[in-house]
Amino acid sequence: MEIGKRVIDEAMEMLKGMVAIPSVSFSEDKVCGYLSERLSGLGVEHVRVKNNIVALNRGFDPGKKTMMLCAHMDTVPACDGYSFDPYRPDGMKVREIFGCGEEDVACGLGSNDDGGSVVAMAAAFRHFREMTLPCNLVLVISSEEERSGPDGMSRIWEHYREIDGLSQAELPDWCIIGEPTGMKAATSERGLLVIDGEAEGVSGHAARGEGVNALYIALEDIDRLRKYRFGKISPAMGEVRLSVTQIDAGTAHNVIPDRCHFVVDIRPTEVYGNQEIMDGLQAVCRSHLKARNLKNKSSATFQGSPLLECCASLGLETFSSPTTSDWIRIGCDAVKMGPGMSERSHKKDEYITRDEIASGISGYIAFLETFFRIVGRQ
């Protein structure tokens, strides 16, 4: 579908405005306010729930099923090594790096992950907002996604009927999760299990060889974790992935540490439950292991889903995603797709092009048009 220049211009302007506002997880108040003002200016009525935005299509009917569009406004902290200000890129530097002007690319923290999906979904929502549809359409721009916070999509899902206009509605039946996938459709994604490990020793004076070194206990456990192999392999996603990502111990150079803390990042597949993984790892470690959250499970599109039929009808490439998203916080049928590329996320010099934004808007509209035809027949 051909998208008008004005729609793309508005999306690019909104995206660059988002990027200019620091919006690290748990600090989204200003960017949420900005998005609320922009949507109001475009005639999109909505409500603000904490630092989340929820908009309903004009003919919302609690008796109908619901399709939800969801993308997140928050970012990770800016990494080192940016070639330009991650919030306000210099036009000359942009041209030097990307070989094009600022009108053709949006650069900076959050432009690709997940601002591109936010503005493309907002444009697609506006396209359908006034139409009579076979199912409801709800737009959610969420917060705290990057840190699995309690007041982002988790709050929206758990308190859905408390939101203005939704008191009589059922939870959404389907969802498109907006994340940078090159507009390919992820039909499954890994979960997220973060574990805090704590090794306990006995403090002592290093010069006298006293104590039991908790750091050594932790290092032995970390080596066990590095060598650990999960027996069950997912046909879609392969092996569970495990990485030890942080370690901290000691108070002074001459004191044997009696505590050592380390963090384990695990990306589960659908063949393991998170508690099952915890139990298996604790059995091989002396350190005490504690999960930060056991709810972030692996996700997959339902078998026989109209979302899968829609993907097939449009000839969309499908894949299994290695990264997590708000998908892990909802309980309905879903796919994950959006403009931009996942490999640009959480790296220096993040960007997304105007053409990708245009393709994202047209891609979402085409997907929804096809989806509405499918569910309209049912």
C-alpha positions as CSV (number, residue, x, y, z in Angstrom):
1,M,0.0,0.0,0.0
2,E,1.3,3.5,-0.9
3,I,1.5,5.7,2.1
4,G,1.2,9.5,1.7
5,K,4.2,11.8,2.2
6,R,2.3,13.7,5.0
7,V,1.8,10.5,7.0
8,I,5.5,9.6,6.7
9,D,6.6,13.1,7.5
10,E,4.4,13.1,10.7
11,A,5.8,9.8,11.8
12,M,9.4,10.9,11.2
13,E,8.8,14.1,13.1
14,M,7.2,12.3,16.0
15,L,10.1,9.8,16.1
16,K,12.8,12.5,16.2
17,G,10.9,14.2,19.0
18,M,10.9,10.9,21.0
19,V,14.6,10.4,20.5
20,A,15.3,14.0,21.8
21,I,13.8,13.1,25.1
22,P,15.8,10.8,27.4
23,S,13.5,7.9,28.2
24,V,15.5,5.2,30.0
25,S,13.2,2.6,31.7
26,F,11.4,4.0,34.8
27,S,12.1,7.6,33.5
28,E,9.5,7.8,30.8
29,D,7.3,10.6,32.2
30,K,8.4,13.3,29.7
31,V,8.4,11.1,26.6
32,C,4.9,9.8,27.6
33,G,3.7,13.4,27.9
34,Y,5.2,14.2,24.5
35,L,3.5,11.3,22.8
36,S,0.3,12.1,24.5
37,E,0.4,15.7,23.1
38,R,1.3,14.5,19.6
39,L,-1.5,12.0,19.5
40,S,-4.0,14.6,20.8
41,G,-2.8,17.0,18.1
42,L,-3.5,14.3,15.5
43,G,-7.0,13.7,16.9
44,V,-6.3,10.4,18.6
45,E,-8.3,10.2,21.8
46,H,-6.5,8.1,24.5
47,V,-5.9,7.6,28.2
48,R,-2.7,7.6,30.1
49,V,-2.2,4.8,32.6
50,K,1.0,5.5,34.6
51,N,3.5,6.1,31.8
52,N,1.6,4.0,29.2
53,I,-0.8,5.3,26.5
54,V,-4.0,3.4,25.5
55,A,-6.2,4.3,22.6
56,L,-9.4,2.6,21.3
57,N,-10.8,2.7,17.9
58,R,-13.8,5.0,17.5
59,G,-16.4,2.2,17.2
60,F,-15.0,0.1,20.1
61,D,-17.6,-2.6,21.1
62,P,-17.0,-4.6,24.3
63,G,-18.9,-7.5,22.7
64,K,-16.4,-7.9,19.9
65,K,-13.0,-9.6,20.0
66,T,-9.9,-7.3,20.1
67,M,-6.7,-6.9,18.2
68,M,-4.0,-5.0,20.3
69,L,-1.1,-3.2,18.8
70,C,1.7,-2.8,21.3
71,A,5.1,-1.0,21.1
72,H,7.3,0.5,23.9
73,M,8.5,4.0,24.4
74,D,11.4,3.3,26.9
75,T,15.1,2.7,26.1
76,V,18.2,1.2,27.6
77,P,20.9,3.7,28.7
78,A,23.1,5.0,25.9
79,C,26.2,2.9,25.4
80,D,29.7,4.2,25.0
81,G,31.2,5.1,21.6
82,Y,28.4,7.1,20.0
83,S,29.7,9.2,17.1
84,F,27.0,11.8,17.8
85,D,24.8,13.0,20.7
86,P,22.5,10.0,21.2
87,Y,19.6,12.4,21.7
88,R,20.3,15.3,19.3
89,P,22.4,14.0,16.4
90,D,24.3,16.6,14.4
91,G,23.2,16.9,10.8
92,M,26.8,17.0,9.4
93,K,27.8,13.9,11.4
94,V,24.7,12.1,10.2
95,R,25.5,12.7,6.6
96,E,29.1,11.7,7.2
97,I,28.1,8.4,8.8
98,F,25.0,7.4,6.8
99,G,25.6,9.2,3.5
100,C,22.2,10.9,3.6
101,G,20.4,13.9,5.1
102,E,18.4,14.1,8.3
103,E,15.2,13.9,6.2
104,D,16.0,10.3,5.2
105,V,17.1,8.8,8.6
106,A,16.3,9.1,12.3
107,C,19.3,8.5,14.5
108,G,19.8,8.2,18.2
109,L,18.9,6.2,21.2
110,G,15.6,4.4,20.8
111,S,15.1,5.3,17.1
112,N,15.2,1.7,16.1
113,D,14.3,0.1,19.4
114,D,11.5,0.8,19.7
115,G,10.5,4.3,18.3
116,G,10.1,3.1,14.8
117,S,7.5,0.6,15.8
118,V,5.8,3.2,18.0
119,V,5.3,5.8,15.2
120,A,4.5,3.2,12.5
121,M,1.8,1.5,14.7
122,A,0.4,4.9,15.7
123,A,0.0,5.8,12.0
124,A,-1.6,2.4,11.2
125,F,-4.0,2.8,14.1
126,R,-5.0,6.2,12.8
127,H,-5.6,4.7,9.4
128,F,-8.3,2.3,10.8
129,R,-9.5,4.3,13.8
130,E,-12.7,5.7,12.2
131,M,-13.6,2.5,10.3
132,T,-16.2,-0.1,11.1
133,L,-14.1,-3.2,11.8
134,P,-14.9,-6.9,12.4
135,C,-13.0,-6.7,15.7
136,N,-11.8,-3.9,18.0
137,L,-8.4,-2.2,17.6
138,V,-6.5,-1.1,20.6
139,L,-3.2,0.8,20.6
140,V,-0.9,0.5,23.6
141,I,2.4,2.4,23.8
142,S,4.0,0.9,26.9
143,S,6.8,1.8,29.3
144,E,9.4,-0.2,31.3
145,E,9.7,-2.9,28.6
146,E,13.5,-2.9,28.6
147,R,13.6,-3.6,32.4
148,S,10.5,-5.8,32.8
149,G,9.0,-3.3,35.1
150,P,5.7,-3.8,37.0
151,D,4.1,-0.6,35.6
152,G,4.4,-1.2,31.9
153,M,2.5,-3.8,29.9
154,S,2.2,-6.0,33.0
155,R,0.0,-3.3,34.6
156,I,-2.0,-2.8,31.4
157,W,-2.7,-6.6,31.1
158,E,-3.4,-7.2,34.8
159,H,-5.6,-4.1,35.2
160,Y,-7.1,-4.0,31.7
161,R,-10.8,-3.6,32.8
162,E,-9.9,-0.7,35.1
163,I,-8.9,1.4,32.0
164,D,-11.4,4.0,30.9
165,G,-13.7,2.5,28.2
166,L,-12.7,-1.1,28.9
167,S,-14.7,-1.9,32.0
168,Q,-17.0,-4.3,30.1
169,A,-14.4,-5.6,27.7
170,E,-12.6,-8.9,27.6
171,L,-8.8,-9.1,27.4
172,P,-7.4,-8.8,23.9
173,D,-7.6,-12.0,21.7
174,W,-4.6,-11.1,19.5
175,C,-1.7,-8.8,19.5
176,I,1.0,-7.5,17.2
177,I,4.1,-6.8,19.3
178,G,6.1,-4.0,17.6
179,E,9.8,-4.6,17.7
180,P,12.5,-4.2,15.0
181,T,12.3,-7.3,12.9
182,G,12.6,-5.9,9.4
183,M,8.8,-6.5,9.2
184,K,9.4,-10.3,9.2
185,A,7.0,-12.0,11.6
186,A,8.4,-13.7,14.7
187,T,6.1,-16.5,15.6
188,S,8.0,-17.5,18.8
189,E,10.5,-15.9,21.1
190,R,12.7,-16.9,24.0
191,G,11.7,-16.1,27.5
192,L,13.9,-14.3,30.1
193,L,15.1,-15.7,33.4
194,V,17.5,-13.6,35.4
195,I,19.1,-15.3,38.4
196,D,21.1,-13.7,41.3
197,G,23.7,-16.1,42.6
198,E,25.2,-15.6,46.1
199,A,28.2,-17.5,47.3
200,E,28.8,-17.5,51.1
201,G,32.3,-17.9,52.6
202,V,34.1,-16.8,55.8
203,S,36.0,-13.5,56.0
204,G,39.6,-13.3,57.1
205,H,42.9,-11.5,56.7
206,A,44.5,-12.2,53.4
207,A,48.0,-12.0,54.8
208,R,47.3,-14.9,57.2
209,G,45.5,-17.1,54.8
210,E,42.3,-17.0,56.9
211,G,38.7,-17.5,55.9
212,V,36.9,-19.2,53.1
213,N,36.9,-17.2,49.9
214,A,33.4,-16.7,48.6
215,L,34.8,-15.4,45.3
216,Y,36.5,-18.8,44.6
217,I,33.2,-20.6,45.4
218,A,31.4,-18.3,43.0
219,L,34.0,-18.9,40.3
220,E,33.7,-22.7,40.6
221,D,29.9,-22.4,40.3
222,I,30.3,-20.0,37.3
223,D,32.5,-22.6,35.6
224,R,29.8,-25.3,36.3
225,L,27.2,-23.0,34.8
226,R,29.4,-22.3,31.7
227,K,29.7,-26.1,31.1
228,Y,26.1,-26.9,31.9
229,R,24.0,-28.4,29.1
230,F,20.3,-28.5,28.9
231,G,19.1,-31.9,27.6
232,K,15.9,-30.9,25.9
233,I,16.2,-29.0,22.5
234,S,13.4,-26.9,21.1
235,P,12.6,-27.7,17.5
236,A,12.0,-24.0,16.8
237,M,14.6,-22.3,19.0
238,G,17.3,-24.8,19.7
239,E,19.1,-24.9,23.1
240,V,18.4,-22.8,26.1
241,R,21.0,-20.0,26.3
242,L,22.9,-19.2,29.5
243,S,25.4,-16.4,30.2
244,V,26.9,-15.1,33.4
245,T,27.0,-11.4,32.9
246,Q,28.0,-9.7,36.3
247,I,30.1,-10.5,39.3
248,D,30.8,-8.5,42.5
249,A,32.8,-9.3,45.6
250,G,35.2,-7.9,48.2
251,T,35.6,-4.8,50.3
252,A,39.4,-4.3,50.4
253,H,42.5,-5.8,48.9
254,N,43.5,-7.5,52.2
255,V,40.2,-9.0,53.2
256,I,39.0,-12.4,52.1
257,P,35.4,-11.8,50.8
258,D,32.7,-13.7,52.7
259,R,30.1,-12.9,50.0
260,C,30.2,-12.9,46.2
261,H,27.3,-12.0,44.0
262,F,26.9,-12.9,40.4
263,V,24.1,-12.6,37.8
264,V,23.0,-15.2,35.3
265,D,21.1,-14.3,32.1
266,I,19.1,-17.2,30.7
267,R,16.9,-17.2,27.5
268,P,14.6,-20.2,27.9
269,T,12.7,-22.0,25.1
270,E,9.2,-23.5,25.2
271,V,10.4,-27.0,26.3
272,Y,11.4,-25.8,29.8
273,G,9.6,-24.1,32.5
274,N,11.5,-21.4,34.4
275,Q,11.2,-23.2,37.7
276,E,12.5,-26.4,36.1
277,I,15.6,-24.5,34.9
278,M,16.1,-23.1,38.4
279,D,15.9,-26.5,40.0
280,G,18.4,-28.0,37.6
281,L,21.0,-25.2,38.1
282,Q,20.6,-25.1,41.8
283,A,21.4,-28.8,41.9
284,V,24.9,-28.2,40.5
285,C,25.8,-25.0,42.4
286,R,27.0,-24.4,46.0
287,S,25.9,-20.8,45.7
288,H,22.3,-19.9,46.5
289,L,20.4,-19.0,43.3
290,K,17.3,-16.7,43.4
291,A,15.2,-15.8,40.3
292,R,14.2,-12.2,40.0
293,N,11.0,-13.2,38.1
294,L,9.7,-16.6,37.1
295,K,6.9,-15.2,34.9
296,N,8.9,-14.3,31.8
297,K,8.2,-17.4,29.9
298,S,8.9,-18.3,26.3
299,S,6.1,-17.4,23.9
300,A,4.7,-18.8,20.6
301,T,1.9,-18.0,18.2
302,F,-1.0,-20.4,18.7
303,Q,-1.4,-23.3,16.4
304,G,-4.2,-22.7,13.8
305,S,-4.0,-19.0,14.6
306,P,-5.5,-16.4,12.2
307,L,-2.2,-14.6,12.7
308,L,-0.4,-17.5,11.1
309,E,-2.9,-17.6,8.3
310,C,-2.4,-13.9,7.7
311,C,1.4,-14.3,7.5
312,A,1.0,-17.1,5.0
313,S,-1.5,-15.1,2.9
314,L,0.9,-12.2,2.7
315,G,3.9,-14.4,2.1
316,L,5.7,-13.0,5.2
317,E,8.9,-14.6,6.3
318,T,8.5,-16.1,9.8
319,F,11.2,-16.9,12.3
320,S,11.9,-17.6,16.0
321,S,13.2,-14.5,17.8
322,P,16.1,-14.8,20.3
323,T,15.1,-11.6,22.1
324,T,12.3,-10.9,24.6
325,S,9.6,-8.3,24.4
326,D,6.2,-7.4,25.9
327,W,5.0,-10.7,24.5
328,I,6.1,-12.4,27.7
329,R,3.7,-10.1,29.7
330,I,0.5,-10.9,27.9
331,G,-1.6,-14.0,27.7
332,C,-3.1,-13.9,24.2
333,D,-2.2,-15.0,20.7
334,A,0.5,-12.8,19.1
335,V,3.2,-12.2,16.6
336,K,6.2,-9.8,16.8
337,M,7.0,-7.6,13.9
338,G,8.1,-4.0,13.2
339,P,10.4,-1.8,11.1
340,G,14.1,-1.6,11.7
341,M,16.6,-4.3,12.5
342,S,17.2,-6.1,15.8
343,E,21.0,-6.1,15.4
344,R,21.1,-2.3,15.7
345,S,19.4,-2.3,19.1
346,H,21.4,-1.5,22.3
347,K,24.5,-0.5,20.2
348,K,26.1,2.9,19.3
349,D,24.9,5.0,16.5
350,E,21.4,3.5,16.5
351,Y,19.2,4.5,13.5
352,I,16.3,3.7,11.3
353,T,15.6,5.0,7.8
354,R,12.6,6.9,6.4
355,D,12.0,4.0,3.9
356,E,11.8,1.6,6.8
357,I,9.3,3.7,8.6
358,A,7.2,3.9,5.4
359,S,7.4,0.2,5.0
360,G,6.5,-0.3,8.6
361,I,3.3,1.8,8.2
362,S,2.3,0.1,5.0
363,G,3.2,-3.3,6.3
364,Y,1.1,-3.0,9.4
365,I,-1.9,-1.7,7.4
366,A,-1.6,-4.5,4.9
367,F,-1.4,-7.1,7.7
368,L,-4.4,-5.6,9.5
369,E,-6.5,-5.4,6.3
370,T,-5.8,-9.1,5.6
371,F,-6.3,-10.1,9.2
372,F,-9.7,-8.3,9.4
373,R,-10.8,-10.2,6.2
374,I,-9.8,-13.5,7.9
375,V,-11.6,-12.9,11.2
376,G,-14.5,-11.3,9.4
377,R,-15.2,-14.7,7.7
378,Q,-15.1,-16.6,11.0
